[in-house]
Amino acid sequence: MVHKATELGLSGWVRNRADGAVEALIAGDVASVEEMSRLCRRGPRMAEVSSIDEDLAEPPEEPGFYQVG
């Protein structure tokens, strides 16, 4: 996700949660955020995406996209 988000010029972060879920903050232009959302719904090879919850949030203070935790 970090590689693709960087490629799309997005800012934010992603982390794996202890319960197996993935949590992310994604910010950028509408087209790029929509593309990342589409890719997340599909998931990477061998992944099972059962649901995605979306919510609005303040964009990150710093540019760039990185993995936390």
N, CA, C and O atoms as a CHARMM CRD file, in Angstrom:
* protein
*
  276
    1    1 MET  N      0.82100  -1.18100   0.00000 PROA 1      0.00000
    2    1 MET  CA     0.00000   0.00000   0.00000 PROA 1      0.00000
    3    1 MET  C      0.87200   1.25400   0.00000 PROA 1      0.00000
    4    1 MET  O      0.54100   2.23600  -0.66400 PROA 1      0.00000
    5    2 VAL  N      1.97100   1.23100   0.73100 PROA 2      0.00000
    6    2 VAL  CA     2.85800   2.39200   0.79100 PROA 2      0.00000
    7    2 VAL  C      3.38100   2.72000  -0.60500 PROA 2      0.00000
    8    2 VAL  O      3.39600   3.88200  -1.01100 PROA 2      0.00000
    9    3 HSD  N      3.80400   1.70600  -1.32800 PROA 3      0.00000
   10    3 HSD  CA     4.35100   1.92700  -2.67600 PROA 3      0.00000
   11    3 HSD  C      3.30100   2.55100  -3.59300 PROA 3      0.00000
   12    3 HSD  O      3.58200   3.54600  -4.26200 PROA 3      0.00000
   13    4 LYS  N      2.09900   1.98300  -3.63200 PROA 4      0.00000
   14    4 LYS  CA     1.05300   2.48100  -4.52500 PROA 4      0.00000
   15    4 LYS  C      0.59200   3.87400  -4.10800 PROA 4      0.00000
   16    4 LYS  O      0.36000   4.72400  -4.96700 PROA 4      0.00000
   17    5 ALA  N      0.45400   4.12600  -2.80000 PROA 5      0.00000
   18    5 ALA  CA     0.04700   5.44300  -2.32000 PROA 5      0.00000
   19    5 ALA  C      1.08100   6.50200  -2.70800 PROA 5      0.00000
   20    5 ALA  O      0.72600   7.60500  -3.12200 PROA 5      0.00000
   21    6 THR  N      2.34300   6.16100  -2.57100 PROA 6      0.00000
   22    6 THR  CA     3.41000   7.08300  -2.96000 PROA 6      0.00000
   23    6 THR  C      3.35100   7.35000  -4.45700 PROA 6      0.00000
   24    6 THR  O      3.49200   8.49000  -4.89900 PROA 6      0.00000
   25    7 GLU  N      3.14200   6.29900  -5.22700 PROA 7      0.00000
   26    7 GLU  CA     3.02100   6.42000  -6.68000 PROA 7      0.00000
   27    7 GLU  C      1.86000   7.34900  -7.06200 PROA 7      0.00000
   28    7 GLU  O      1.96100   8.10800  -8.02600 PROA 7      0.00000
   29    8 LEU  N      0.77000   7.28600  -6.31100 PROA 8      0.00000
   30    8 LEU  CA    -0.40200   8.11900  -6.59100 PROA 8      0.00000
   31    8 LEU  C     -0.29000   9.52300  -6.00100 PROA 8      0.00000
   32    8 LEU  O     -1.18100  10.34700  -6.20200 PROA 8      0.00000
   33    9 GLY  N      0.79600   9.80600  -5.27300 PROA 9      0.00000
   34    9 GLY  CA     1.00600  11.12900  -4.69800 PROA 9      0.00000
   35    9 GLY  C      0.16000  11.39300  -3.45700 PROA 9      0.00000
   36    9 GLY  O     -0.14400  12.54300  -3.13900 PROA 9      0.00000
   37   10 LEU  N     -0.21900  10.32500  -2.75800 PROA 10     0.00000
   38   10 LEU  CA    -1.05800  10.45800  -1.57200 PROA 10     0.00000
   39   10 LEU  C     -0.22800  10.69800  -0.32100 PROA 10     0.00000
   40   10 LEU  O      0.96500  10.39500  -0.28500 PROA 10     0.00000
   41   11 SER  N     -0.86300  11.23600   0.68600 PROA 11     0.00000
   42   11 SER  CA    -0.25200  11.40200   2.00400 PROA 11     0.00000
   43   11 SER  C     -1.03400  10.55700   2.99400 PROA 11     0.00000
   44   11 SER  O     -2.20400  10.24500   2.77000 PROA 11     0.00000
   45   12 GLY  N     -0.37800  10.18700   4.09500 PROA 12     0.00000
   46   12 GLY  CA    -1.06100   9.44800   5.14600 PROA 12     0.00000
   47   12 GLY  C     -0.22700   8.31100   5.68500 PROA 12     0.00000
   48   12 GLY  O      1.00200   8.32900   5.62000 PROA 12     0.00000
   49   13 TRP  N     -0.92300   7.31400   6.22200 PROA 13     0.00000
   50   13 TRP  CA    -0.24100   6.19000   6.84200 PROA 13     0.00000
   51   13 TRP  C     -1.11400   4.93700   6.76200 PROA 13     0.00000
   52   13 TRP  O     -2.31000   5.01400   6.48200 PROA 13     0.00000
   53   14 VAL  N     -0.49600   3.79000   7.01000 PROA 14     0.00000
   54   14 VAL  CA    -1.19200   2.50400   7.06100 PROA 14     0.00000
   55   14 VAL  C     -0.57600   1.68800   8.18200 PROA 14     0.00000
   56   14 VAL  O      0.62100   1.79000   8.44900 PROA 14     0.00000
   57   15 ARG  N     -1.40500   0.87200   8.84400 PROA 15     0.00000
   58   15 ARG  CA    -0.87500  -0.01600   9.87900 PROA 15     0.00000
   59   15 ARG  C     -1.72200  -1.27400   9.95300 PROA 15     0.00000
   60   15 ARG  O     -2.92000  -1.26200   9.67300 PROA 15     0.00000
   61   16 ASN  N     -1.06500  -2.36100  10.33900 PROA 16     0.00000
   62   16 ASN  CA    -1.73600  -3.63000  10.58600 PROA 16     0.00000
   63   16 ASN  C     -2.14600  -3.66300  12.04900 PROA 16     0.00000
   64   16 ASN  O     -1.33000  -3.41200  12.93600 PROA 16     0.00000
   65   17 ARG  N     -3.40800  -3.97400  12.29600 PROA 17     0.00000
   66   17 ARG  CA    -3.89100  -4.04500  13.67200 PROA 17     0.00000
   67   17 ARG  C     -3.76100  -5.47100  14.20400 PROA 17     0.00000
   68   17 ARG  O     -3.66300  -6.42300  13.42900 PROA 17     0.00000
   69   18 ALA  N     -3.76000  -5.60700  15.50900 PROA 18     0.00000
   70   18 ALA  CA    -3.59100  -6.91300  16.15200 PROA 18     0.00000
   71   18 ALA  C     -4.71200  -7.88600  15.77600 PROA 18     0.00000
   72   18 ALA  O     -4.50500  -9.09900  15.78700 PROA 18     0.00000
   73   19 ASP  N     -5.89700  -7.36400  15.44200 PROA 19     0.00000
   74   19 ASP  CA    -7.02200  -8.23800  15.08700 PROA 19     0.00000
   75   19 ASP  C     -6.99700  -8.68100  13.62800 PROA 19     0.00000
   76   19 ASP  O     -7.92900  -9.33900  13.16700 PROA 19     0.00000
   77   20 GLY  N     -5.93500  -8.32700  12.89300 PROA 20     0.00000
   78   20 GLY  CA    -5.80600  -8.73200  11.50400 PROA 20     0.00000
   79   20 GLY  C     -6.32200  -7.70000  10.51700 PROA 20     0.00000
   80   20 GLY  O     -6.11900  -7.83900   9.31100 PROA 20     0.00000
   81   21 ALA  N     -6.98300  -6.67100  11.01400 PROA 21     0.00000
   82   21 ALA  CA    -7.48700  -5.60600  10.14700 PROA 21     0.00000
   83   21 ALA  C     -6.34900  -4.66700   9.75600 PROA 21     0.00000
   84   21 ALA  O     -5.29700  -4.63700  10.39500 PROA 21     0.00000
   85   22 VAL  N     -6.57900  -3.91700   8.71200 PROA 22     0.00000
   86   22 VAL  CA    -5.63500  -2.89600   8.26700 PROA 22     0.00000
   87   22 VAL  C     -6.33800  -1.55700   8.41400 PROA 22     0.00000
   88   22 VAL  O     -7.49800  -1.41100   8.02800 PROA 22     0.00000
   89   23 GLU  N     -5.63400  -0.57900   8.97300 PROA 23     0.00000
   90   23 GLU  CA    -6.17700   0.75500   9.18300 PROA 23     0.00000
   91   23 GLU  C     -5.29500   1.74700   8.43400 PROA 23     0.00000
   92   23 GLU  O     -4.07000   1.63100   8.44600 PROA 23     0.00000
   93   24 ALA  N     -5.92900   2.72800   7.77800 PROA 24     0.00000
   94   24 ALA  CA    -5.14500   3.69000   7.00900 PROA 24     0.00000
   95   24 ALA  C     -5.80300   5.05900   7.03000 PROA 24     0.00000
   96   24 ALA  O     -7.02200   5.18100   7.15100 PROA 24     0.00000
   97   25 LEU  N     -4.97200   6.08000   6.91000 PROA 25     0.00000
   98   25 LEU  CA    -5.40500   7.44800   6.67500 PROA 25     0.00000
   99   25 LEU  C     -4.86600   7.81200   5.30100 PROA 25     0.00000
  100   25 LEU  O     -3.65600   7.78800   5.07500 PROA 25     0.00000
  101   26 ILE  N     -5.76100   8.14700   4.39100 PROA 26     0.00000
  102   26 ILE  CA    -5.36700   8.42900   3.01200 PROA 26     0.00000
  103   26 ILE  C     -5.85100   9.82200   2.64700 PROA 26     0.00000
  104   26 ILE  O     -7.03400  10.12400   2.79900 PROA 26     0.00000
  105   27 ALA  N     -4.94900  10.67700   2.16400 PROA 27     0.00000
  106   27 ALA  CA    -5.30400  12.04000   1.78500 PROA 27     0.00000
  107   27 ALA  C     -4.65200  12.38400   0.45400 PROA 27     0.00000
  108   27 ALA  O     -3.53600  11.95200   0.16400 PROA 27     0.00000
  109   28 GLY  N     -5.35800  13.16100  -0.34400 PROA 28     0.00000
  110   28 GLY  CA    -4.83100  13.59500  -1.62800 PROA 28     0.00000
  111   28 GLY  C     -5.95800  14.05500  -2.52400 PROA 28     0.00000
  112   28 GLY  O     -7.07600  14.28400  -2.06200 PROA 28     0.00000
  113   29 ASP  N     -5.66500  14.19100  -3.81800 PROA 29     0.00000
  114   29 ASP  CA    -6.70300  14.62600  -4.73300 PROA 29     0.00000
  115   29 ASP  C     -7.75300  13.51800  -4.87600 PROA 29     0.00000
  116   29 ASP  O     -7.46300  12.34000  -4.66700 PROA 29     0.00000
  117   30 VAL  N     -8.95600  13.91400  -5.22900 PROA 30     0.00000
  118   30 VAL  CA   -10.09900  13.00500  -5.24900 PROA 30     0.00000
  119   30 VAL  C     -9.85500  11.78000  -6.13000 PROA 30     0.00000
  120   30 VAL  O    -10.15800  10.66000  -5.71800 PROA 30     0.00000
  121   31 ALA  N     -9.32200  11.97000  -7.31500 PROA 31     0.00000
  122   31 ALA  CA    -9.10800  10.84600  -8.23000 PROA 31     0.00000
  123   31 ALA  C     -8.12800   9.82700  -7.64400 PROA 31     0.00000
  124   31 ALA  O     -8.34100   8.62000  -7.76400 PROA 31     0.00000
  125   32 SER  N     -7.07200  10.30400  -7.02000 PROA 32     0.00000
  126   32 SER  CA    -6.07300   9.39300  -6.44500 PROA 32     0.00000
  127   32 SER  C     -6.62500   8.65300  -5.22800 PROA 32     0.00000
  128   32 SER  O     -6.36100   7.46300  -5.05800 PROA 32     0.00000
  129   33 VAL  N     -7.38500   9.34100  -4.38700 PROA 33     0.00000
  130   33 VAL  CA    -7.99300   8.69200  -3.22100 PROA 33     0.00000
  131   33 VAL  C     -8.99400   7.63800  -3.68500 PROA 33     0.00000
  132   33 VAL  O     -9.04800   6.54700  -3.11900 PROA 33     0.00000
  133   34 GLU  N     -9.78700   7.95100  -4.70900 PROA 34     0.00000
  134   34 GLU  CA   -10.74400   6.97400  -5.24300 PROA 34     0.00000
  135   34 GLU  C    -10.03100   5.75900  -5.82300 PROA 34     0.00000
  136   34 GLU  O    -10.49300   4.63200  -5.65000 PROA 34     0.00000
  137   35 GLU  N     -8.91700   5.97300  -6.50600 PROA 35     0.00000
  138   35 GLU  CA    -8.14400   4.84800  -7.06200 PROA 35     0.00000
  139   35 GLU  C     -7.59700   3.97500  -5.93600 PROA 35     0.00000
  140   35 GLU  O     -7.65000   2.74900  -6.03300 PROA 35     0.00000
  141   36 MET  N     -7.07400   4.58100  -4.87300 PROA 36     0.00000
  142   36 MET  CA    -6.55900   3.79800  -3.75200 PROA 36     0.00000
  143   36 MET  C     -7.69700   3.02300  -3.08700 PROA 36     0.00000
  144   36 MET  O     -7.51900   1.86900  -2.69800 PROA 36     0.00000
  145   37 SER  N     -8.84100   3.64300  -2.95800 PROA 37     0.00000
  146   37 SER  CA   -10.00600   2.97100  -2.37600 PROA 37     0.00000
  147   37 SER  C    -10.39200   1.75500  -3.21600 PROA 37     0.00000
  148   37 SER  O    -10.70000   0.69400  -2.67300 PROA 37     0.00000
  149   38 ARG  N    -10.37400   1.90700  -4.52900 PROA 38     0.00000
  150   38 ARG  CA   -10.68300   0.79200  -5.44100 PROA 38     0.00000
  151   38 ARG  C     -9.67700  -0.34100  -5.25600 PROA 38     0.00000
  152   38 ARG  O    -10.05800  -1.51100  -5.20100 PROA 38     0.00000
  153   39 LEU  N     -8.40700   0.00300  -5.16100 PROA 39     0.00000
  154   39 LEU  CA    -7.36800  -1.01300  -4.97500 PROA 39     0.00000
  155   39 LEU  C     -7.50800  -1.71400  -3.62400 PROA 39     0.00000
  156   39 LEU  O     -7.27000  -2.91800  -3.52200 PROA 39     0.00000
  157   40 CYS  N     -7.88800  -0.97700  -2.60300 PROA 40     0.00000
  158   40 CYS  CA    -8.06700  -1.57300  -1.27400 PROA 40     0.00000
  159   40 CYS  C     -9.24200  -2.54800  -1.26800 PROA 40     0.00000
  160   40 CYS  O     -9.18400  -3.57800  -0.59700 PROA 40     0.00000
  161   41 ARG  N    -10.28700  -2.24000  -1.99400 PROA 41     0.00000
  162   41 ARG  CA   -11.44400  -3.14300  -2.06300 PROA 41     0.00000
  163   41 ARG  C    -11.05800  -4.47400  -2.70800 PROA 41     0.00000
  164   41 ARG  O    -11.59200  -5.52300  -2.34700 PROA 41     0.00000
  165   42 ARG  N    -10.13900  -4.42800  -3.65300 PROA 42     0.00000
  166   42 ARG  CA    -9.66500  -5.64500  -4.31000 PROA 42     0.00000
  167   42 ARG  C     -8.65000  -6.36700  -3.43400 PROA 42     0.00000
  168   42 ARG  O     -8.65300  -7.59600  -3.36400 PROA 42     0.00000
  169   43 GLY  N     -7.79400  -5.62200  -2.77500 PROA 43     0.00000
  170   43 GLY  CA    -6.77400  -6.21000  -1.90500 PROA 43     0.00000
  171   43 GLY  C     -5.62700  -6.81000  -2.68900 PROA 43     0.00000
  172   43 GLY  O     -5.73100  -7.01400  -3.89900 PROA 43     0.00000
  173   44 PRO  N     -4.52700  -7.09400  -1.99700 PROA 44     0.00000
  174   44 PRO  CA    -3.37600  -7.73400  -2.65300 PROA 44     0.00000
  175   44 PRO  C     -3.64900  -9.21900  -2.87700 PROA 44     0.00000
  176   44 PRO  O     -4.58900  -9.78800  -2.32100 PROA 44     0.00000
  177   45 ARG  N     -2.81400  -9.82300  -3.69300 PROA 45     0.00000
  178   45 ARG  CA    -2.91600 -11.26200  -3.92700 PROA 45     0.00000
  179   45 ARG  C     -2.92700 -12.00800  -2.60300 PROA 45     0.00000
  180   45 ARG  O     -2.19400 -11.64900  -1.68100 PROA 45     0.00000
  181   46 MET  N     -3.73400 -13.02100  -2.50300 PROA 46     0.00000
  182   46 MET  CA    -3.84300 -13.90000  -1.33800 PROA 46     0.00000
  183   46 MET  C     -4.54700 -13.24100  -0.14900 PROA 46     0.00000
  184   46 MET  O     -4.62900 -13.85000   0.91800 PROA 46     0.00000
  185   47 ALA  N     -5.05300 -12.02400  -0.29900 PROA 47     0.00000
  186   47 ALA  CA    -5.76400 -11.36000   0.79500 PROA 47     0.00000
  187   47 ALA  C     -7.26300 -11.56100   0.62100 PROA 47     0.00000
  188   47 ALA  O     -7.75200 -11.76400  -0.49000 PROA 47     0.00000
  189   48 GLU  N     -7.97100 -11.50300   1.72000 PROA 48     0.00000
  190   48 GLU  CA    -9.42900 -11.56200   1.68700 PROA 48     0.00000
  191   48 GLU  C     -9.95700 -10.26600   2.29200 PROA 48     0.00000
  192   48 GLU  O     -9.78500 -10.01100   3.48400 PROA 48     0.00000
  193   49 VAL  N    -10.59700  -9.45300   1.46300 PROA 49     0.00000
  194   49 VAL  CA   -11.18400  -8.19900   1.93400 PROA 49     0.00000
  195   49 VAL  C    -12.65800  -8.46900   2.18200 PROA 49     0.00000
  196   49 VAL  O    -13.42100  -8.69800   1.24300 PROA 49     0.00000
  197   50 SER  N    -13.06000  -8.44000   3.45200 PROA 50     0.00000
  198   50 SER  CA   -14.44800  -8.73500   3.78100 PROA 50     0.00000
  199   50 SER  C    -15.28400  -7.46600   3.88400 PROA 50     0.00000
  200   50 SER  O    -16.48500  -7.49700   3.61700 PROA 50     0.00000
  201   51 SER  N    -14.67500  -6.36400   4.26200 PROA 51     0.00000
  202   51 SER  CA   -15.40100  -5.09000   4.32400 PROA 51     0.00000
  203   51 SER  C    -14.41700  -3.94700   4.44700 PROA 51     0.00000
  204   51 SER  O    -13.26500  -4.12300   4.84200 PROA 51     0.00000
  205   52 ILE  N    -14.90600  -2.77000   4.09500 PROA 52     0.00000
  206   52 ILE  CA   -14.12100  -1.54200   4.25100 PROA 52     0.00000
  207   52 ILE  C    -15.03400  -0.51100   4.88600 PROA 52     0.00000
  208   52 ILE  O    -16.13900  -0.26700   4.40200 PROA 52     0.00000
  209   53 ASP  N    -14.57200   0.08900   5.96400 PROA 53     0.00000
  210   53 ASP  CA   -15.28900   1.17700   6.61600 PROA 53     0.00000
  211   53 ASP  C    -14.56700   2.46400   6.26000 PROA 53     0.00000
  212   53 ASP  O    -13.35000   2.56300   6.41700 PROA 53     0.00000
  213   54 GLU  N    -15.31100   3.44800   5.78400 PROA 54     0.00000
  214   54 GLU  CA   -14.71800   4.73200   5.42600 PROA 54     0.00000
  215   54 GLU  C    -15.30300   5.82600   6.30200 PROA 54     0.00000
  216   54 GLU  O    -16.47900   5.78800   6.66300 PROA 54     0.00000
  217   55 ASP  N    -14.46900   6.79900   6.63700 PROA 55     0.00000
  218   55 ASP  CA   -14.89300   7.92300   7.44800 PROA 55     0.00000
  219   55 ASP  C    -14.04000   9.12400   7.05600 PROA 55     0.00000
  220   55 ASP  O    -12.90900   8.96000   6.60000 PROA 55     0.00000
  221   56 LEU  N    -14.56600  10.30800   7.22900 PROA 56     0.00000
  222   56 LEU  CA   -13.79700  11.51700   6.94600 PROA 56     0.00000
  223   56 LEU  C    -12.92400  11.85600   8.14600 PROA 56     0.00000
  224   56 LEU  O    -13.31800  11.65700   9.29500 PROA 56     0.00000
  225   57 ALA  N    -11.73300  12.37000   7.86100 PROA 57     0.00000
  226   57 ALA  CA   -10.79500  12.75300   8.91700 PROA 57     0.00000
  227   57 ALA  C     -9.96300  13.92900   8.43200 PROA 57     0.00000
  228   57 ALA  O     -9.92500  14.22700   7.23800 PROA 57     0.00000
  229   58 GLU  N     -9.31200  14.57800   9.34900 PROA 58     0.00000
  230   58 GLU  CA    -8.38800  15.65500   8.99400 PROA 58     0.00000
  231   58 GLU  C     -7.18500  15.03600   8.26900 PROA 58     0.00000
  232   58 GLU  O     -6.72700  13.95800   8.64900 PROA 58     0.00000
  233   59 PRO  N     -6.67400  15.70100   7.23700 PROA 59     0.00000
  234   59 PRO  CA    -5.48900  15.17100   6.54400 PROA 59     0.00000
  235   59 PRO  C     -4.27500  15.19600   7.46100 PROA 59     0.00000
  236   59 PRO  O     -4.23900  15.96100   8.42500 PROA 59     0.00000
  237   60 PRO  N     -3.28900  14.37200   7.16900 PROA 60     0.00000
  238   60 PRO  CA    -2.07400  14.36000   7.99700 PROA 60     0.00000
  239   60 PRO  C     -1.34700  15.69800   7.90200 PROA 60     0.00000
  240   60 PRO  O     -1.46300  16.41600   6.90900 PROA 60     0.00000
  241   61 GLU  N     -0.60500  16.01400   8.94100 PROA 61     0.00000
  242   61 GLU  CA     0.13300  17.27800   8.98100 PROA 61     0.00000
  243   61 GLU  C      1.36800  17.24300   8.09500 PROA 61     0.00000
  244   61 GLU  O      1.78900  18.27600   7.57400 PROA 61     0.00000
  245   62 GLU  N      1.95100  16.06100   7.92200 PROA 62     0.00000
  246   62 GLU  CA     3.17900  15.93800   7.14200 PROA 62     0.00000
  247   62 GLU  C      2.90500  15.24200   5.82000 PROA 62     0.00000
  248   62 GLU  O      2.06300  14.34600   5.75600 PROA 62     0.00000
  249   63 PRO  N      3.60900  15.64600   4.75600 PROA 63     0.00000
  250   63 PRO  CA     3.44400  14.98500   3.45900 PROA 63     0.00000
  251   63 PRO  C      4.08300  13.59700   3.46800 PROA 63     0.00000
  252   63 PRO  O      4.87200  13.27800   4.35700 PROA 63     0.00000
  253   64 GLY  N      3.74400  12.79100   2.49600 PROA 64     0.00000
  254   64 GLY  CA     4.31700  11.46600   2.35700 PROA 64     0.00000
  255   64 GLY  C      3.37700  10.40500   2.90500 PROA 64     0.00000
  256   64 GLY  O      2.43400  10.70200   3.63800 PROA 64     0.00000
  257   65 PHE  N      3.65300   9.17600   2.53700 PROA 65     0.00000
  258   65 PHE  CA     2.83100   8.04700   2.97900 PROA 65     0.00000
  259   65 PHE  C      3.76900   7.01500   3.56600 PROA 65     0.00000
  260   65 PHE  O      4.77900   6.67000   2.95400 PROA 65     0.00000
  261   66 TYR  N      3.44000   6.51500   4.76300 PROA 66     0.00000
  262   66 TYR  CA     4.34700   5.60600   5.45100 PROA 66     0.00000
  263   66 TYR  C      3.57800   4.56800   6.26200 PROA 66     0.00000
  264   66 TYR  O      2.38700   4.71900   6.53500 PROA 66     0.00000
  265   67 GLN  N      4.28300   3.52700   6.63400 PROA 67     0.00000
  266   67 GLN  CA     3.72100   2.47200   7.48200 PROA 67     0.00000
  267   67 GLN  C      4.07300   2.76900   8.93400 PROA 67     0.00000
  268   67 GLN  O      5.21000   3.12900   9.24100 PROA 67     0.00000
  269   68 VAL  N      3.10700   2.62000   9.82000 PROA 68     0.00000
  270   68 VAL  CA     3.34100   2.83200  11.24700 PROA 68     0.00000
  271   68 VAL  C      3.11500   1.53900  11.99800 PROA 68     0.00000
  272   68 VAL  O      2.50100   0.60500  11.48400 PROA 68     0.00000
  273   69 GLY  N      3.61700   1.49500  13.21400 PROA 69     0.00000
  274   69 GLY  CA     3.38400   0.34100  14.08500 PROA 69     0.00000
  275   69 GLY  C      4.18700  -0.77900  13.70000 PROA 69     0.00000
  276   69 GLY  O      4.11400  -1.83500  14.32900 PROA 69     0.00000
